[in-house]
Amino acid sequence: MIPVAANDVAFSIHAVLLTVFTLLQVLIYDRGNQNVSKSCILISSATWAAALVCLIVAWPKLSWLWLISVFNTIQVVMTAIKYIPQAFMNFKRKSTVGWSIGNILLDLTGGLLNFVQMAVQSVDQNTWVNFYGNIGKTLLSLVYFLFNGFLSPCKRITTVFQIH
């Protein structure tokens, strides 16, 4: 059994389209004196190259499930890479200035709902294959919890909601 639901595919397509849209904005709009870092260009180029190689390897054998698993792994790694600089800056400055509470809440909600969906399906199907069969989805939820739940100080949330 492959524990991939239609909403998983829709989420992936949605994420790819929004990433392309964001990338186009980076290329089109004036950034003032800001530039894309060389490390960002290197990581992005290596990721696109790896994805292309995997696509070429999967094509003749029609190994689409393997290819989706590779892309899922790439998504988890890129998400972790995305959060690490912000978490480092938050720790270094002892502040969460610049980290949008909206994104934190969306990521936490998405990660929580992913776990709830996998748990409900696991109980319904009487198997835990939903957690280890779709390891990318599980790891992505854990990354969201780690960076947004544990590394986001409560002080920021109380400041945003003006709880004193």
NUBA-94131 format. One record per residue: residue number from 1; x negated, y negated, z of N, C-alpha, C in turn. Coordinates in nm, 2 decimals, padded with zeros to 4 digits. Each point is the difference from the previous one (the first is absolute). Last residue first. Example, Ala and Ser with C-alpha at 12.3 -4.5 7.8 and 13.67 -1.06 7.14 Angstrom:
// NUBA-94131
ATOM; seq; n.xx; n.yy; n.zz; ca.xx; ca.yy; ca.zz; c.xx; c.yy; c.zz
ATOM; 2; -01.28; 00.22; 00.71; -00.09; -00.11; 00.00; 00.08; -00.11; 00.08;
ATOM; 1; -00.03; 00.57; -00.01; 00.09; -00.12; 00.00; -00.09; -00.12; 00.00;
END
This chain:
// NUBA-94131
ATOM; seq; n.xx; n.yy; n.zz; ca.xx; ca.yy; ca.zz; c.xx; c.yy; c.zz
ATOM; 164; -00.04; -04.01; 02.84; -00.10; -00.05; 00.09; 00.01; 00.07; 00.14;
ATOM; 163; 00.14; 00.02; -00.56; 00.03; 00.06; 00.12; -00.11; -00.04; 00.10;
ATOM; 162; 00.08; -00.10; -00.50; 00.00; -00.10; 00.11; 00.05; 00.06; 00.13;
ATOM; 161; -00.10; 00.21; -00.44; 00.13; 00.00; 00.05; 00.02; -00.09; 00.12;
ATOM; 160; -00.43; 00.03; -00.20; 00.10; -00.02; -00.11; 00.14; -00.01; 00.05;
ATOM; 159; -00.34; 00.10; 00.31; -00.01; -00.13; -00.04; 00.10; -00.03; -00.11;
ATOM; 158; -00.04; 00.44; 00.17; 00.07; -00.09; 00.09; -00.01; -00.15; -00.04;
ATOM; 157; -00.23; 00.32; -00.26; 00.15; 00.02; -00.01; 00.07; -00.09; 00.09;
ATOM; 156; -00.47; -00.01; 00.02; 00.05; -00.06; -00.12; 00.15; 00.02; -00.02;
ATOM; 155; -00.22; 00.21; 00.37; 00.00; -00.15; 00.01; 00.06; -00.07; -00.12;
ATOM; 154; -00.10; 00.47; 00.02; 00.14; -00.04; 00.04; 00.01; -00.15; 00.02;
ATOM; 153; -00.36; 00.23; -00.34; 00.02; -00.03; 00.14; 00.14; -00.04; 00.03;
ATOM; 152; -00.20; 00.33; -00.38; 00.07; -00.13; 00.00; 00.03; -00.03; 00.15;
ATOM; 151; -00.19; 00.42; -00.12; -00.10; -00.11; -00.02; 00.06; -00.14; 00.00;
ATOM; 150; 00.27; 00.40; 00.04; -00.09; 00.00; 00.11; -00.11; -00.11; -00.01;
ATOM; 149; 00.37; 00.04; -00.32; 00.05; 00.03; 00.13; -00.10; -00.02; 00.11;
ATOM; 148; -00.11; -00.05; -00.47; 00.10; -00.10; 00.04; 00.06; 00.02; 00.14;
ATOM; 147; -00.35; 00.29; -00.18; -00.04; -00.14; -00.03; 00.10; -00.10; 00.05;
ATOM; 146; 00.09; 00.47; 00.05; -00.13; -00.03; 00.06; -00.03; -00.15; -00.01;
ATOM; 145; 00.39; 00.18; -00.21; 00.01; 00.00; 00.14; -00.13; -00.05; 00.07;
ATOM; 144; 00.00; 00.07; -00.47; 00.08; -00.11; 00.04; 00.02; -00.02; 00.15;
ATOM; 143; -00.23; 00.38; -00.16; -00.08; -00.13; -00.02; 00.08; -00.12; 00.03;
ATOM; 142; 00.22; 00.41; 00.01; -00.09; -00.01; 00.12; -00.09; -00.12; -00.02;
ATOM; 141; 00.29; 00.11; -00.35; 00.08; -00.05; 00.12; -00.09; -00.02; 00.12;
ATOM; 140; -00.20; 00.18; -00.39; 00.04; -00.14; -00.02; 00.08; -00.05; 00.12;
ATOM; 139; -00.11; 00.46; -00.01; -00.11; -00.09; 00.03; 00.03; -00.14; -00.02;
ATOM; 138; 00.33; 00.31; -00.11; -00.02; 00.00; 00.14; -00.12; -00.09; 00.04;
ATOM; 137; 00.09; 00.05; -00.45; 00.11; -00.07; 00.06; -00.02; -00.01; 00.15;
ATOM; 136; -00.30; 00.27; -00.25; -00.02; -00.14; -00.03; 00.11; -00.09; 00.07;
ATOM; 135; 00.03; 00.48; 00.02; -00.10; -00.06; 00.09; -00.03; -00.15; -00.02;
ATOM; 134; 00.35; 00.38; -00.11; -00.01; -00.13; -00.06; -00.09; -00.09; 00.09;
ATOM; 133; 00.07; 00.44; 00.12; 00.02; 00.02; -00.14; -00.02; -00.13; -00.08;
ATOM; 132; 00.01; 00.03; 00.49; -00.13; 00.04; -00.06; 00.00; 00.03; -00.15;
ATOM; 131; 00.40; -00.16; 00.23; -00.11; -00.08; 00.05; -00.14; 00.04; -00.06;
ATOM; 130; 00.41; 00.22; -00.12; 00.02; -00.14; -00.04; -00.12; -00.08; 00.06;
ATOM; 129; 00.06; 00.46; 00.11; -00.07; -00.02; -00.13; 00.01; -00.15; -00.04;
ATOM; 128; 00.18; 00.27; 00.39; -00.08; -00.13; 00.02; -00.07; -00.03; -00.13;
ATOM; 127; 00.49; 00.28; 00.11; -00.14; 00.01; -00.04; -00.07; -00.14; 00.02;
ATOM; 126; 00.49; 00.10; 00.00; -00.06; 00.09; 00.10; -00.15; 00.04; -00.04;
ATOM; 125; 00.34; -00.31; -00.20; -00.06; 00.11; -00.08; -00.06; 00.10; 00.09;
ATOM; 124; 00.19; -00.39; 00.19; 00.10; 00.05; -00.09; -00.04; 00.13; -00.07;
ATOM; 123; -00.31; -00.24; 00.27; 00.10; 00.06; 00.09; 00.11; 00.07; -00.09;
ATOM; 122; -00.32; -00.26; -00.23; -00.07; 00.12; 00.06; 00.10; 00.08; 00.09;
ATOM; 121; 00.14; -00.42; -00.19; -00.01; 00.11; -00.10; -00.06; 00.13; 00.06;
ATOM; 120; 00.01; -00.37; 00.28; 00.14; 00.04; -00.03; -00.01; 00.11; -00.10;
ATOM; 119; -00.41; -00.20; 00.09; 00.05; 00.07; 00.11; 00.14; 00.06; -00.02;
ATOM; 118; -00.19; -00.29; -00.32; -00.07; 00.12; 00.00; 00.05; 00.09; 00.11;
ATOM; 117; 00.17; -00.43; -00.01; 00.05; 00.07; -00.12; -00.07; 00.14; 00.00;
ATOM; 116; -00.15; -00.30; 00.32; 00.14; 00.04; 00.03; 00.05; 00.09; -00.11;
ATOM; 115; -00.42; -00.21; -00.06; 00.00; 00.11; 00.10; 00.13; 00.06; 00.03;
ATOM; 114; -00.01; -00.38; -00.28; -00.07; 00.12; -00.07; 00.00; 00.12; 00.09;
ATOM; 113; 00.14; -00.41; 00.18; 00.11; 00.06; -00.08; -00.06; 00.12; -00.08;
ATOM; 112; -00.31; -00.26; 00.25; 00.10; 00.07; 00.09; 00.10; 00.07; -00.08;
ATOM; 111; -00.29; -00.27; -00.24; -00.07; 00.12; 00.05; 00.09; 00.08; 00.09;
ATOM; 110; 00.17; -00.40; -00.17; -00.02; 00.10; -00.11; -00.07; 00.12; 00.06;
ATOM; 109; 00.05; -00.36; 00.29; 00.13; 00.05; -00.03; -00.02; 00.11; -00.11;
ATOM; 108; -00.38; -00.24; 00.11; 00.04; 00.08; 00.11; 00.13; 00.07; -00.03;
ATOM; 107; -00.15; -00.31; -00.32; -00.08; 00.12; 00.00; 00.03; 00.09; 00.12;
ATOM; 106; 00.23; -00.41; -00.02; 00.03; 00.08; -00.11; -00.08; 00.13; -00.01;
ATOM; 105; -00.11; -00.32; 00.33; 00.13; 00.06; 00.03; 00.05; 00.09; -00.11;
ATOM; 104; -00.40; -00.25; -00.06; -00.01; 00.10; 00.11; 00.13; 00.07; 00.02;
ATOM; 103; 00.00; -00.35; -00.31; -00.06; 00.12; -00.05; -00.02; 00.10; 00.11;
ATOM; 102; 00.17; -00.41; 00.14; 00.10; 00.07; -00.09; -00.06; 00.12; -00.06;
ATOM; 101; -00.27; -00.29; 00.26; 00.08; 00.09; 00.08; 00.11; 00.07; -00.08;
ATOM; 100; -00.49; -00.18; -00.17; 00.14; -00.02; 00.00; 00.08; 00.10; 00.08;
ATOM; 99; -00.50; -00.21; 00.03; 00.05; 00.14; -00.02; 00.15; -00.02; 00.02;
ATOM; 98; -00.29; -00.36; 00.06; -00.02; 00.04; -00.13; 00.06; 00.13; -00.03;
ATOM; 97; -00.15; -00.10; 00.49; 00.04; -00.11; -00.10; -00.03; 00.05; -00.14;
ATOM; 96; -00.07; 00.22; 00.45; 00.07; 00.06; -00.12; 00.05; -00.10; -00.10;
ATOM; 95; -00.42; 00.05; 00.40; 00.12; -00.07; -00.04; 00.05; 00.07; -00.12;
ATOM; 94; -00.44; 00.05; 00.21; 00.10; 00.02; 00.11; 00.13; -00.08; -00.03;
ATOM; 93; -00.41; 00.06; -00.28; 00.06; -00.13; 00.04; 00.09; 00.01; 00.12;
ATOM; 92; -00.20; 00.40; -00.17; -00.11; -00.10; 00.01; 00.05; -00.13; 00.05;
ATOM; 91; 00.32; 00.34; -00.10; -00.08; 00.03; 00.12; -00.11; -00.10; 00.02;
ATOM; 90; 00.27; -00.05; -00.38; 00.08; -00.02; 00.11; -00.08; 00.03; 00.13;
ATOM; 89; -00.21; 00.09; -00.41; 00.01; -00.14; 00.02; 00.09; -00.03; 00.13;
ATOM; 88; -00.03; 00.44; -00.14; -00.13; -00.04; 00.04; 00.00; -00.15; 00.04;
ATOM; 87; 00.38; 00.19; -00.20; -00.01; 00.05; 00.14; -00.14; -00.05; 00.06;
ATOM; 86; 00.08; -00.09; -00.46; 00.09; -00.09; 00.09; -00.02; 00.05; 00.14;
ATOM; 85; -00.24; 00.25; -00.32; -00.05; -00.14; 00.02; 00.08; -00.09; 00.09;
ATOM; 84; 00.17; 00.45; -00.10; -00.13; 00.00; 00.08; -00.05; -00.14; 00.02;
ATOM; 83; 00.39; 00.14; -00.28; 00.02; -00.04; 00.13; -00.13; -00.03; 00.08;
ATOM; 82; 00.01; 00.16; -00.45; 00.07; -00.12; 00.00; 00.01; -00.06; 00.14;
ATOM; 81; -00.17; 00.44; -00.08; -00.10; -00.11; -00.04; 00.06; -00.14; 00.01;
ATOM; 80; 00.29; 00.37; 00.07; -00.10; -00.02; 00.11; -00.10; -00.10; -00.03;
ATOM; 79; 00.29; 00.11; -00.34; 00.07; -00.07; 00.10; -00.09; -00.02; 00.13;
ATOM; 78; -00.17; 00.25; -00.36; 00.01; -00.15; -00.04; 00.08; -00.07; 00.11;
ATOM; 77; -00.03; 00.47; 00.04; -00.13; -00.06; 00.02; 00.00; -00.15; -00.03;
ATOM; 76; 00.39; 00.24; -00.07; -00.03; 00.00; 00.14; -00.13; -00.07; 00.02;
ATOM; 75; 00.13; 00.07; -00.45; 00.09; -00.10; 00.07; -00.04; -00.01; 00.15;
ATOM; 74; -00.21; 00.33; -00.25; -00.05; -00.13; -00.04; 00.08; -00.11; 00.07;
ATOM; 73; 00.16; 00.44; 00.04; -00.13; -00.02; 00.08; -00.06; -00.14; -00.03;
ATOM; 72; 00.36; 00.13; -00.26; 00.05; -00.03; 00.13; -00.12; -00.02; 00.10;
ATOM; 71; -00.09; 00.13; -00.44; 00.05; -00.14; 00.00; 00.05; -00.04; 00.14;
ATOM; 70; -00.12; 00.45; -00.07; -00.12; -00.09; -00.01; 00.04; -00.14; 00.01;
ATOM; 69; 00.35; 00.31; -00.03; -00.07; 00.01; 00.13; -00.13; -00.09; 00.01;
ATOM; 68; 00.23; 00.04; -00.41; 00.08; -00.08; 00.10; -00.06; 00.00; 00.13;
ATOM; 67; -00.19; 00.28; -00.32; -00.03; -00.14; -00.03; 00.08; -00.10; 00.09;
ATOM; 66; 00.08; 00.47; 00.03; -00.14; -00.03; 00.05; -00.03; -00.15; -00.02;
ATOM; 65; 00.40; 00.16; -00.18; 00.01; -00.01; 00.14; -00.14; -00.03; 00.07;
ATOM; 64; 00.03; 00.06; -00.47; 00.06; -00.13; 00.04; 00.01; -00.01; 00.15;
ATOM; 63; -00.25; 00.28; -00.38; 00.00; 00.01; 00.14; 00.05; -00.13; 00.07;
ATOM; 62; -00.08; 00.19; -00.48; 00.13; -00.04; 00.05; 00.01; 00.01; 00.15;
ATOM; 61; -00.39; 00.07; -00.31; 00.05; 00.11; 00.08; 00.15; -00.03; 00.05;
ATOM; 60; -00.25; -00.33; -00.26; 00.01; 00.13; -00.08; 00.06; 00.12; 00.08;
ATOM; 59; -00.04; -00.44; 00.23; 00.08; 00.00; -00.13; 00.01; 00.13; -00.07;
ATOM; 58; -00.27; -00.13; 00.41; 00.13; 00.06; 00.02; 00.08; 00.02; -00.13;
ATOM; 57; -00.43; -00.22; 00.01; -00.02; 00.14; 00.04; 00.14; 00.07; 00.01;
ATOM; 56; -00.01; -00.46; -00.10; -00.06; 00.08; -00.12; -00.01; 00.14; 00.04;
ATOM; 55; 00.14; -00.29; 00.34; 00.11; 00.01; -00.10; -00.05; 00.08; -00.12;
ATOM; 54; -00.31; -00.10; 00.33; 00.10; 00.10; 00.05; 00.11; 00.02; -00.10;
ATOM; 53; -00.31; -00.34; -00.09; -00.07; 00.13; -00.01; 00.10; 00.11; 00.04;
ATOM; 52; 00.14; -00.44; 00.06; 00.00; 00.03; -00.14; -00.06; 00.14; -00.02;
ATOM; 51; 00.00; -00.18; 00.44; 00.14; 00.03; -00.05; 00.00; 00.05; -00.14;
ATOM; 50; -00.41; -00.16; 00.17; 00.04; 00.13; 00.06; 00.14; 00.04; -00.05;
ATOM; 49; -00.14; -00.43; -00.12; -00.08; 00.10; -00.07; 00.04; 00.14; 00.05;
ATOM; 48; 00.19; -00.36; 00.23; 00.06; 00.01; -00.14; -00.07; 00.11; -00.08;
ATOM; 47; -00.19; -00.11; 00.42; 00.13; 00.07; 00.02; 00.07; 00.02; -00.14;
ATOM; 46; -00.40; -00.24; 00.01; -00.03; 00.14; 00.04; 00.13; 00.07; 00.01;
ATOM; 45; 00.03; -00.46; -00.06; -00.05; 00.06; -00.12; -00.02; 00.15; 00.02;
ATOM; 44; 00.12; -00.26; 00.37; 00.11; 00.01; -00.09; -00.04; 00.07; -00.13;
ATOM; 43; -00.33; -00.09; 00.32; 00.09; 00.10; 00.05; 00.12; 00.02; -00.09;
ATOM; 42; -00.31; -00.34; -00.11; -00.06; 00.13; 00.00; 00.09; 00.11; 00.04;
ATOM; 41; 00.15; -00.45; 00.04; -00.01; 00.04; -00.15; -00.06; 00.14; -00.01;
ATOM; 40; 00.01; -00.19; 00.43; 00.13; 00.03; -00.05; 00.00; 00.05; -00.14;
ATOM; 39; -00.40; -00.15; 00.18; 00.04; 00.13; 00.06; 00.14; 00.04; -00.04;
ATOM; 38; -00.16; -00.42; -00.13; -00.07; 00.10; -00.07; 00.04; 00.14; 00.05;
ATOM; 37; 00.35; -00.41; 00.07; -00.14; 00.04; 00.04; -00.05; 00.12; -00.08;
ATOM; 36; 00.33; -00.41; -00.15; 00.01; 00.14; 00.04; -00.14; 00.05; 00.03;
ATOM; 35; 00.11; -00.52; 00.08; -00.03; 00.10; -00.11; 00.03; 00.14; 00.05;
ATOM; 34; 00.12; -00.57; 00.12; -00.01; 00.14; 00.04; -00.03; 00.09; -00.12;
ATOM; 33; 00.07; -00.49; 00.02; -00.14; 00.04; 00.00; -00.01; 00.15; 00.05;
ATOM; 32; 00.45; -00.14; -00.23; -00.09; -00.10; 00.06; -00.14; 00.05; 00.00;
ATOM; 31; 00.37; 00.23; -00.20; -00.04; 00.04; 00.14; -00.09; -00.10; 00.07;
ATOM; 30; 00.39; 00.05; -00.44; -00.12; -00.06; 00.05; -00.02; 00.03; 00.15;
ATOM; 29; 00.27; 00.34; -00.34; 00.01; -00.13; 00.08; -00.13; -00.05; 00.05;
ATOM; 28; 00.04; 00.42; -00.27; 00.06; -00.11; -00.06; -00.01; -00.13; 00.07;
ATOM; 27; -00.16; 00.44; 00.16; -00.07; -00.04; -00.12; 00.05; -00.13; -00.06;
ATOM; 26; 00.20; 00.18; 00.39; -00.14; -00.03; 00.03; -00.07; -00.05; -00.13;
ATOM; 25; 00.43; 00.16; -00.05; 00.00; -00.13; 00.07; -00.14; -00.04; 00.03;
ATOM; 24; 00.06; 00.43; -00.17; 00.02; -00.10; -00.10; 00.00; -00.14; 00.05;
ATOM; 23; -00.01; 00.36; 00.30; -00.13; -00.01; -00.07; 00.01; -00.11; -00.11;
ATOM; 22; 00.39; 00.11; 00.24; -00.09; -00.08; 00.08; -00.13; -00.02; -00.07;
ATOM; 21; 00.31; 00.27; -00.21; 00.05; -00.13; 00.00; -00.09; -00.09; 00.08;
ATOM; 20; -00.09; 00.46; 00.00; -00.03; -00.06; -00.13; 00.05; -00.15; -00.01;
ATOM; 19; 00.12; 00.24; 00.38; -00.15; -00.02; 00.00; -00.04; -00.06; -00.13;
ATOM; 18; 00.45; 00.12; 00.05; -00.03; -00.12; 00.08; -00.15; -00.03; 00.00;
ATOM; 17; 00.15; 00.39; -00.22; 00.04; -00.12; -00.07; -00.03; -00.12; 00.07;
ATOM; 16; -00.10; 00.41; 00.21; -00.08; -00.02; -00.12; 00.04; -00.13; -00.07;
ATOM; 15; 00.27; 00.15; 00.35; -00.13; -00.05; 00.05; -00.09; -00.03; -00.11;
ATOM; 14; 00.41; 00.20; -00.11; 00.02; -00.14; 00.05; -00.13; -00.06; 00.05;
ATOM; 13; 00.01; 00.45; -00.12; 00.01; -00.08; -00.12; 00.02; -00.15; 00.04;
ATOM; 12; -00.01; 00.31; 00.35; -00.13; -00.01; -00.07; 00.00; -00.09; -00.12;
ATOM; 11; 00.40; 00.09; 00.23; -00.09; -00.08; 00.08; -00.13; -00.02; -00.06;
ATOM; 10; 00.30; 00.30; -00.19; 00.05; -00.14; -00.02; -00.09; -00.09; 00.07;
ATOM; 9; -00.07; 00.45; 00.07; -00.04; -00.04; -00.14; 00.03; -00.14; -00.03;
ATOM; 8; 00.15; 00.18; 00.41; -00.15; 00.00; 00.00; -00.05; -00.05; -00.14;
ATOM; 7; 00.46; 00.09; 00.05; -00.04; -00.13; 00.06; -00.15; -00.02; 00.01;
ATOM; 6; 00.19; 00.41; -00.15; 00.01; -00.10; -00.10; -00.04; -00.14; 00.05;
ATOM; 5; -00.23; 00.42; 00.24; 00.14; -00.04; -00.03; 00.00; -00.11; -00.10;
ATOM; 4; -00.33; 00.42; 00.18; 00.00; -00.14; -00.06; 00.14; -00.03; -00.04;
ATOM; 3; -00.25; 00.43; 00.19; 00.08; -00.10; 00.08; 00.00; -00.14; -00.05;
ATOM; 2; -00.04; 00.52; -00.20; -00.07; -00.12; -00.01; 00.09; -00.11; 00.07;
ATOM; 1; -00.04; 00.57; 00.02; 00.08; -00.12; 00.00; -00.09; -00.12; 00.00;
END
